[in-house]
Amino acid sequence: MSTVSRFIVDTLVAQGISRVFCVPGESYLGLLDALHGRSDIDTVVCRHEAGAGFMALADARLTGRPGVTLVSRGPGATNAAIAVHTAQQDGVPFVLIVGQVPASHVRRDAFQEIDYRGMFGGIAKWVAEVTSPDRIAETLLRAIRTATTGLPGPVVIAVPEDVLTAAFDGVPGPRHAPVRAAPRREDVDTFQRWLAAAEGPLVIAGSGFESEGGRDALREFAERWSLPVLVSFRRQDLFPNAHPLYAGDLGLSNPARQMAVLHDADLLVVLGARLSDINTQGYTFPGDLRPGMKVVHVHADAASIGTTFDADLAVACDPTAFLAEVRSPDGATPPHREAWLERLREERRRIAEVRSFDVDDGIPFEEVVALLGRCMAPDAILTVDAGNFGAPVYRVIPFAPPQRLLAPIAGAMGFGVPAAVAAALRHPGRQVICLVGDGGFLMTGNELAVALERQLPLKVVVSENGIYGSIRIHQEREYPGRVSGTSFANPDLVAIGAAFGFRATRLRTPAELDALPALLASPGPEFVVVDTSIAAVLPRR
Ligand SMILES: Cc1ncc(C[n+]2csc(CCOP(=O)(O)OP(=O)(O)O)c2C)c(N)n1
């Protein structure tokens, strides 16, 4: 007899989902049973729902298909909430399936019951509760469509345990054809005219180019028209960073002198990015009044355009599809364009400079990052947790596709290790490196048990400084000398790495850093603990 659970699994497979991440619960035993013995879908058993959620998000970014996490009701769903929020802020397609209390107990405050609409309503794109078996096909269709269409994001589906085990004979349909919207010819013509006339054009490229062929389309377009490209927050892997047209990124705080140059652009072309808090530097760029600047905004989601600053030309369309309609320029690049490009390059050069440090309390982590940038494999996948140790990653590593950077736009700590485990599962042949602080490592980190189980040759680099460094820096700036709530004691991190089956090494001084390239190139799992200098990053008094 076929069941709702069987139909769910068959539908996920039909939609190109080949892996799910779970922490089991008695509320969805039927769904776990439907996964039993399946060779077409891999069930990854995790130790915490936050990690299971982050793994699904990383997998989604690598496959372009929705990440799927299965969790138990109440406690399981609350543990997974950080992944729902991260999926929303990062624009990642994510389906969280929750085993709910039996249908006859719903809305009675039953054991571990939660009203998921109330709980996730503000952060998920859609929340559904399946109250009868005959609604499951429609619910899955809408869930996957919603998660993947426009601005991708999270959906939550709660299914009562007795609905999961109910008889159901449906046959899953074929994989959904993507929803496509095309630009109007007049808008493309206008865009081309503006491009040809612009003296100081500037492209901001965002996650809309993460799809198949997107990076090539972006680079070809920029090269044909000689356009400088800035990438949106933490999307360095969209464009070769050593390319003469790379103008850098929009980060947590771009230097004022670079922003002054960006404000001089006369045509700002925002492609597949949102004009969000960070991309706009706290809602200050490009600004409301910009007499000398036109703004073109192309995004697959119409609702992502005009959220704070309006566009002079607004097109709701996938940016790769939009660029396919744009012709090559008729003539050579305007002569004054080179001076504009050089101004942007000069700012980029200043930002990418590796600083030198005169400290004696450990290794300045910027030196680790700079070395990593020189020795990473050409197709490496780098995952980066939240924390101060990661700040140089976005400045000094010259990412080049197909290298990938997976770092949470939402700034959630605890993402780095689970994302790396998911990446190593998805791409067993590629070098996968995780950078994580000692704070973030102990926030999740238990996913290394999956790396042990699956024999993944992960490279984990932990920056150990005994503090929540990122917050300490803010604290020292605002409350000098008044340390409060930002220090902690660490267990023996090297022993932890070894306990998870890694070869574990501690690097204590800048001279010992020479060992890092060989450790990263080794065929087995490597766990490297770096004694990180605090003096190198604290504000000077
Ligand atoms: C889940 C979560 N909790 C808290 C924060 C706030 N926060 C941002 S960075 C940071 C400190 C990170 O410390 P660590 O991992 O040791 O790296 P470091 O900054 O010392 O390099 C904290 C607490 C956050 N971003 N995410």
The ligand as an SDF file (V2000), in Angstrom:
LIG
                    3D

 26 27  0  0  0  0  0  0  0  0999 V2000
   23.8950   32.4850   15.9640 C   0  0  0  0  0  0  0  0  0  0  0  0
   24.6000   33.7720   16.2400 C   0  0  0  0  0  0  0  0  0  0  0  0
   24.7480   34.2030   17.5050 N   0  0  0  0  0  0  0  0  0  0  0  0
   25.4090   35.3660   17.7520 C   0  0  0  0  0  0  0  0  0  0  0  0
   25.9160   36.1150   16.7430 C   0  0  0  0  0  0  0  0  0  0  0  0
   26.6540   37.4170   17.0360 C   0  0  0  0  0  0  0  0  0  0  0  0
   28.0720   37.2470   16.6800 N   0  0  0  0  0  0  0  0  0  0  0  0
   28.5740   37.5920   15.4910 C   0  0  0  0  0  0  0  0  0  0  0  0
   30.1950   37.2760   15.3160 S   0  0  0  0  0  0  0  0  0  0  0  0
   30.2860   36.6700   16.8750 C   0  0  0  0  0  0  0  0  0  0  0  0
   31.5900   36.1960   17.4520 C   0  0  0  0  0  0  0  0  0  0  0  0
   32.1750   35.0520   16.6940 C   0  0  0  0  0  0  0  0  0  0  0  0
   33.2130   34.5070   17.4810 O   0  0  0  0  0  0  0  0  0  0  0  0
   34.2140   33.4460   16.9140 P   0  0  0  0  0  0  0  0  0  0  0  0
   33.4980   32.3670   16.2030 O   0  0  0  0  0  0  0  0  0  0  0  0
   35.0900   33.0190   18.0280 O   0  0  0  0  0  0  0  0  0  0  0  0
   35.0670   34.2480   15.8270 O   0  0  0  0  0  0  0  0  0  0  0  0
   35.9360   35.5930   16.0390 P   0  0  0  0  0  0  0  0  0  0  0  0
   35.0050   36.7390   15.8780 O   0  0  0  0  0  0  0  0  0  0  0  0
   36.5650   35.5150   17.3980 O   0  0  0  0  0  0  0  0  0  0  0  0
   36.9520   35.5500   14.9300 O   0  0  0  0  0  0  0  0  0  0  0  0
   29.0360   36.7160   17.5220 C   0  0  0  0  0  0  0  0  0  0  0  0
   28.7880   36.2580   18.9060 C   0  0  0  0  0  0  0  0  0  0  0  0
   25.6950   35.6380   15.4300 C   0  0  0  0  0  0  0  0  0  0  0  0
   26.1070   36.3110   14.3490 N   0  0  0  0  0  0  0  0  0  0  0  0
   25.0670   34.4560   15.2120 N   0  0  0  0  0  0  0  0  0  0  0  0
  1  2  1  0
  2  3  1  0
  2 26  2  0
  3  4  2  0
  4  5  1  0
  5  6  1  0
  5 24  2  0
  6  7  1  0
  7  8  2  0
  7 22  1  0
  8  9  1  0
  9 10  1  0
 10 11  1  0
 10 22  2  0
 11 12  1  0
 12 13  1  0
 13 14  1  0
 14 15  2  0
 14 16  1  0
 14 17  1  0
 17 18  1  0
 18 19  2  0
 18 20  1  0
 18 21  1  0
 22 23  1  0
 24 25  1  0
 24 26  1  0
M  CHG  1   7   1
M  END
$$$$
